Amino acid sequence: MARLEQAEIDRIRNGADIVDVISHYTSVQKHGRQYRCICPFHDDHDPSMQINTDRQIYKCFVCGAGGNVFTFVQNFEKVSFVEAVAAVAQITDQQLSIHPSTFEKPVDPHIESIHKVLEETIRYTTYQLDTAEGAVAKEYLEKRGLDKNIREIFQIGFNPSGNSLSRYLSAKGYTQEQMCDANVANVYGGRVSDVFDGRITFPIHDASGKPIGFSARSMDPQNPSKYVNTNETDVFHKGNIVFNYHRARSAARHEGRIYVCEGVTDVIAFARAGISNAVCTLGTSCTAAQIALLKRSAARIVFCYDGDHAGQAATFRAGRMAVESGCEISIVVNQTGKDPDEIIASDGPEGLKNLVSKEMSWMEFVLSFLVKETNMSSYLDKKEMAEKAMTEINRLNDPMEREYFTSQLSKLTGLPLKPRSNERSTPVFTGKGAPAVVPDGLINAEDQILSMMLVSNEAVRRFEEQIGYLITREGQMLAMMIIDDVHTKGSCDPASLMDQSEDESLRSRIVSIASDHEWMNEYDASMMDGAMRAIKIRLLDDEASQYRDQLTQALNGTAMAALMQKYNECLNMKRQLIEQENKAD
């Protein structure tokens, strides 16, 4: 795995705004001077995560997740630290000295073989469109508006009849087993045949852009299977695939939304209209894995399924799954009776752009869909429909929206309804963990010392001269890290400290300390002295306890006298500190 110099890590982090980066993954709301969002690291329905723009850190007050801009991307994307730095650099348009290709992990030779067969298949099928055998397919594509530019972007090709692909791959040195593993060929009775024989091919890639299979259209109008997809292979798992994700991801993050269509040709139609942040799920049965991938790509998911009953039912199922996963969604309802490419044919690219510009909120869609699905003359049916709708309404974070849509539902059903109140007070961003938990007095004292060391070199000097150590492992490690940064850099940055350790408990401690505004306004010498006295008293207690234990053992008179002297010295020092504490109070 590639390595980055600390100076470059610091440069990328300092050049990124944590709100902008988190906004690429989930919707962020301004709340007073700070920001908050739905926490993506647990099943959150209220905005539990707060973002501290001053310190460039985040903290969830439910699950405890916290960190800086790199840890957010690392945990969200489930990538290494170096890959997270590269992702932040890309999001913020900063240059990185190491090429992203150096982050790639070793690949299983079997998996690599499948990718190579598929890459060779793409080369062959795209070439075939410009041959005599591919002339009919090319003419068909051009009549559908898929010009050379679009064909090249999506690597559209043609697999001629007569098992020509199998023969080509065999000539390239690929075995029957390798072709079958990639599902571009089958073997029946010892004879090899092309899976996509006589079909137009649309390559499918994984999230990183590696080919994993095909969706292929028959050129035979009598063929009942107009489209066929690659079967399940070691790289192709339909429930995990989002077609065009590797191309759409960058645009989706930039635009803040990703359009989800029904099929491959719909995605291509969006691209023809200049909308490059569109994908599809190879069918309308959206899975949790696909929702998770979509959630990583943009702050908002916009479903653009067909306007018929099947498409709208699929929208309801997928939308509900997305909402339950904490996604912000909206709906484009296509009531034209035309597919996206047909809209372009009749109304041009502007017709499709105009359609997708009219987004409907999730709850507007829910009420509209459920009314169509319900016998509104039946009390029992209306009651059941109202229960379904109220489930969605009660998930809304905005109390005004809950009131509004409950009122709308009451008007539609004639039923007296009231939204569940799920308001909760927003915790102050103190970083002490869950708001209801009161920290132990000594942990509190450590946190006071460390928080002042973060903002004051004088506090660092005072700590080194008067005490030099803390009680907890994380506290002592963090104190040494702060001292080292101050000595080498002249100051200390909490976001930078998080990059110096992979210890999650230590990172969590940094977030907790760095986010306590009450202590971080300024250095207070008397508070610092008081906190250090509390630590010293505890350490003296521990030392005295050890001397007491040793005094109970059989010792000679000289050793016992020495231990008794040390024991009394501990007690005297402790007494002096307590007296100082009382005077300070």
N, C-alpha and C positions, 0 to 999 in steps of 0.2 A: 504494500500500500504506500502511496506517495506521502511525502512529509512536507509540511509547510513551516517556514520560519515564523517565529512568534511575531516579528515585526509585521509580516504580511497579514497574519491573523488579526492583529490589532488594527491594521489599516482597513481591512474589510469590515470589521465590526464597527469601527468609528465612522465609516462611510455609509452605514445602514441605519435606518430608523426602524425601531422594533414595531411600531404601529403599522408602517407601510408593509413590512415583511409579513406580519401576522395577517394583515388584510388580504394578502394573496391566497390565504388558506381558509379564512373564515371571516364573516362579517364582524366588524369592530364598531362599537358605538361610543361616542363621546359622552362622558359622565363627569360633569364638573370640570376640574382641571385635568383629569386623567381619562383613561379609556377602559372599556370592559368588553367581554365577548363570551359567547358560549364556550365552555371548556371542551376542547376536542379529545381530551384524554380520559374522560369518563362519560357516562350517560347523563349528560347535563341538559336541562330544559330551561333553566334560568341562567342569565349571564353571571357565572360564578368566578370567571377569571378576570383579574384586573391587571392593567398594564401601566407601569410606572415609566413615564416618558423621561423624567429627570434622570433616573438611574438605568434606563433602558433594560428593564427586567419585567417579568410577568409572574403572577402568583394566582393559583386557584385556591379558593377558601373552602372547597369541598373535598377534593382529592389530594390537595397538597402539591400538585405539580407546579414547578417554578423554575426559572432560569433566565438565560439571556437569549439573544436572537439566534445563536447557534444551537442551543439546546432545544429550542422550540422546533426548529426545522429538523434536527436530528431525531427527535421523538415523534414528530408528525410523519416524516417521510420514512422513518425506520432505516436510517442510513448511518454510516460512520461519521465521526466528527469532521474529518477532512472533506467528505462529500457534502456535509452540511455547510461548511465554509464555502465550498464551490457553488452550492445552490444559492446562498445569500449573495455571493458575488454576481451570479447571473441575474437574480431578481433586481438587484440594485445597479446593474450595468457597470460593474467594476471589473477590471482586468485581473486575472489570476496568472501567476507565473507557471503553474503546472496545468497541462492540458487535461480536461476531464477524462480522456481515454485512459490515463494512468491510474484512475480509480477502479477500473474494472477488475473484478475478482476472477480467479481461475475458473474455467468452465469445464464441466464434465465432457470428455471427448465424445461420448454418445450424443449429448445435447448439441455440441458444436457441429457434429456431423449432420444432424437434422437441419440446423440453420444453413449449413453450406448447400445442402440439397435444395432447400427452398430458395436460397439466393440464386442458385444456378437456374432454377425453374423460372424465376422472375426474369432473369436475363433472356432466357429462351422465349418465353411467351410474349414479352414486350417486343422483341425482335420480329416475331411472327406476324404482328399486325401490319408490317410493311412488306409482307410477302404476298404472292398470289393466293396462297391458302388462307391468308387472313384478310383478304380484300373485302369480303362480305361483312365480316365482323367490324372492320374499320368503318365501312360505310354506315353500318347500323349505329355505331357510337357517334359518328359525326352528325347523323340525322337527329340523335338525341341531344345534341349540343355539347358533346364531350370532345372538345378540340384537342389538338396536340399538347397544349400546355397542361390541361387538366389530366390528360392521359399520362403525361410524364410525372406530374405531381403524385398521382395515386398509383403509378406503375401498372396501369391497366394493360392487360395482354390478351393473348388468344392461344388456346391449346388445340391445335389442329386435330382432326379425326385421324384414326389409323395408328394410334399409340406412338406417335412420333416423339413425344416427350421422353417416353421410356427408352427409346432407342438412342436419343440424344444423350441422356444422362448415363446410359450404359457406355457409350462411346467416350464420355468424360471420365470413366473409371468408377462410377458409383455402382454398388451392388443392388440386387433386387431387394435385399433386406433393408438397405438404407433408404431406398425409394418407398418401401412400404412403411418404414418407421416414420417417414415424413408425410405419409398418406397422399402422395402424388401418384402412386401406382398401387395396383393390387395384383395378386397372383392367383389364378384359378387354373387348376389342372396343369400346373407347370408353366402356364403362359402368363406373360405380364401384360396388363392393360392399364391405360391412363385413367385415373379417377375423374379427371375433368375433360375427358375426350370431347372435342367439338364445342367447348364452352369458352365464353369470355371470362377472364380471370381478374379478380380484384384481390391483391395481396392483403393479408391481415398481419399486423405487427403487435408485439408486446409493448409495454409501457416505455421500454428503453429504445424501441425502434427496431428490434430484431424480428425478422419474418418468422411467423409461427404457423401460417396456413393460408387458406384461400376461401373466398366466397365466389362462386362461379355461376354464370348465367348461361342457360342452354340457348343455342341458336335454332333449335328445332321447335317450331310453334306447337307441335303435337305432343311434346314431352310434358307430362304432368308435373314433373319436378323442375319448375322454371329456375329456381336457385337451389344450389346445394353448397354446404359448407364442409370444410375439413372435419373428419371424425376426430374424436378424442385421441390425442397422442401424448407423448411425454412433454410436449411444449404447448399443446393446444388444449385448453380447458375452457369451454364456451362460457361457463358461469363466471370466469375471471376476466373475460376479454371486453375491452371497450375499443371498438374500431376507431381508428384515427386519433387515438389519445396522444400518441407520441408527437403528432404534428400540431394538435389543437392546444396542448397544455400551455405553451408559452403565450399564445394569443388569449387563452381563457384567463390566465392570471392577469394579463395586462388589461383585459376588458372587465374583469371581475365577475364573469358569468360564463357558463359552458352550456351549449344547447345540446339536448339529448333527443335524437331522432329515432325512427323505427328501423331504418335500413341503410345499407351502404349507399344506394343511389340517392337517398335523401341527403346524406352528408355531402356527397359530391355536388348536389344541387346547391347546397348552402355555399360551398366553396366557389361555385360558378357565380354566385351573387356577391362574392367578396366577403363572405362570412366564414372566417377560417377557424373559429372556435366551436365547431360542431362535431359531435361524435354519435355513435349508435351502439346499441348493446346486442346486435345480431338477434333481434327478437324483442318481444315486449315483456318477457319474464325477467325483470330486473332482479339481480341478486345482491346480497349484503356486500359481497366482495366488490361488485361493480360500483355500488353506492360509495363505498369507502374510497375507491380510486377517484370517483368524480368529486368527492368532498375535498380531496387533496389538490384538485386542479384549480378550483375557483371558489369565491365566496358565495356564489349563487348558482344553483342548478335550475335550468329552464327546460321543462319537458315540452317537446314538440311532436307528440305522437299524433296519429291520424284522428280526425274528428268523428269517425264512426264509433259505434258502440264498443267494439273491441278495443280500439285505440284509447278511448276515454276511460274504460274500465282498467286498462293497463296503466294509464296515467294515475288513476286513483291508488292502485296498489303500489306503484313505484314511488309516488309522492308521499304516501303515508310512511313507507319504509325510510325515505330520505329525511322526513321530518323527525321520525323517531331516532334517527342517527344524529340529530342536531344540525341538519343542513337548513339553509335558507333556500326556499324554492319559489318558483312562479311557473305559470302555465301559459303556453301559446295554444289557443284552441283554433284548429283549422276547420272551418265550416264551409270551405269553398267546394268540397267534394273532389279536390284535385291534389295530386301528390306535388311535393315541392318542385320537381322538374317540369311538371305540367303547368304550374303557376308561372315559372320562368318562360315557358313556351308561349303562354297566352298573354302575360302581363309584363314580361321582362324581369331582370334582376330586381328592379325597384318594387315589383309586386311582392316578391318574397320578403324583401327587406321591410316593406310596409306591414306585412303580416306578422313578422316576428317582433316588430316594435310595439305591438299591442299585447303586452303581457298582463295576465290576470293573476291576482294574488292567490295563494293556496286556498284560503278560506272562501274566496269568491267561487273558485272552481268546485270546492267540496259541496257548497250549498247548491250550486247549479246542477252538478252531477247527481247528487242524492235526490233532488226533486224529480229529475227525469227517471230515476230508478224506482220511485215510490208511488204507490197508489194513494194519492193525496185525499181520496174520499174515504179512506179507511183509517179509523182512529189508531188501531194497533200498528198499522204500517207507518203512520206518521210518528207514533211514539218511538218505534224502533229506529226510524230515520233520525229523529231528534237526538236520540242517545248516541248514535254514531257521530253526528255532527258536533255534539257537545264534547265528545272525547277530543276532537281536533281543536275546538275553541279553547278548551281548558289548557291546551299546550302552549297557547300564545303567551308571550312574555309581556306584551303591552296591555295594561288594564283597559285602556280606551278601546283597543281592538276587541278584547273579550266582551266588553259591554255592547259594542256596536253589532258584532256578528250574532250575539245572543239575541239582541233586539230583532235583527233581521230574521233569524230562525223562528222566533216567536210569531212574527207576522206571517211567515210562510206556513206554519203549522197550526197557528191559533192556540198553541200551548203556552202556559205560564212557565217561563224558564229563567234561571238565574245562573250566571257564571260562577264557578268555584273561584274563590279568592286564593291565588297562589303568590300574592305579594309577599315579599320578605325584605327585611331591612338589609340594605347593602352594607357589608362589613367594611370598616375602615381599613385601608391598606396598611396594616402595621407589620405584617410579615411574621407575627408570632404564632402562626399556625391557624387552626380553626378558631374563630372569634370567641367561642365559649370556653376555650381552654386557657387557664391561667398558668403561665410558665412558673417553674420552680424558682425560688428566690435566687439561688446561685447561678442557674442558667440565665436568669434575668440580669444578674450582675455581670456575667461574662458578656452577654449581648450588649450591655451598655458600654463596656470597655471597648469591645471590638467595633461597635458602630462609631464611637468617637475616634478610634484609630483610623477608620476609613476616611474621615473628613479632616483630620488634623495631624500634622507631623509632630506637633507639640505633644499630643496624646501618645503617639508612638514612642517619643523620647522618654516621656514620663513612665510609660509602661516598662520599657527596657531598664530604666534606672531603679525603679522601685519594686518590681515584682518579677517580670520576665517569663512567667509561666501561668497557665490556666488549668482548670480542673479536668474538663472533658477533652477527649481525643480530638474532636472536630474543632473545639475552641482553640486548643494549643496549635494545631496545624494551621488554622486560619490566621492566628496571630503571627506565626512565623512567615506565612506567605505575605501578609501585609507589610511586615518589617522588611522583608526582602525587596518588595516592590518599591517601598519608600527609599531604601538605600540605593537601589539601582536606577530607578526612574524618577525619583523625586516626589512621587505621589502614588496614590492607589485608586484603581477603578474597579468597583464591584463586578461589572460585566467582564472585565479582563480576568479577574480571579477565577471565575467559573470555567475559563478555558484551560486553567492550569491543573485541573484534577478531573478524573473520571469517577471519583467517589460520589455517588448520588447523595449520601447523607451529608457530605461536606457541602455539595452544591446547594442542597436544601437549606442548610444553615446560613450560607451566604445570602440567599434570597431573603430569608427571614430577617436577618440583621440589616441588610441594605435597604429594606423596604419600610423600616420603622421611622416615619417622618418625625415623630415626637422627639426622638433622640438625635436625629441627624441634622437639625437646624444649625447647631453650632457646638463647638467644644466647650464643656463646662468642667472646669478643674475640680470643683468641690464634688460634683457628681462622680467624676472619674476617681477621685480619692476614696469616696464612699464605697464605690463598687470594688475597688482593689482591696479595701479593708475587709469587705465581706469574703473575698476570695482568700485573703491571708488568714482570717479567723478559721475558715474551714480547713485550710491546709495545716494550721497549727493544731486543730482538733485531731486531725488524722495522725499527725506526728506524735502528739501526746498519747493517743490511744496505743500506738506501737510501743512507746516506752513503757506504758502500763503493762502490756502483755509480756514484755521482756523482764520486767521486775518480778513477775510471778514465778519466773523460772529460777532454778537453783543456780546462784552465781556467787562468786567470791566477793568479799567485802569491797574490794577496790572497784570492780566492775559495777557493782550495785550502786556505789556512791557516784560514779560517773554518770550512770543512767539516771539516778535521782536528780543530779544537777541539771542534766539536759531536760528532764521532765519539768522541773520547776521553772527553767528558763522559758519553755514553751508556754507554761501557764502565765508567767509574768508578761510575756510579749502579747499574749491573747488579752490579758486584762488591760494592758495599755491601749490596745486597739479598740476595745469595747468602750473605754473611757473617752477616747478620741471621738468615737461614734456618737456617744451620748452628748458630748460638747457640741458636735456638729448639728445635732438635732435641736 
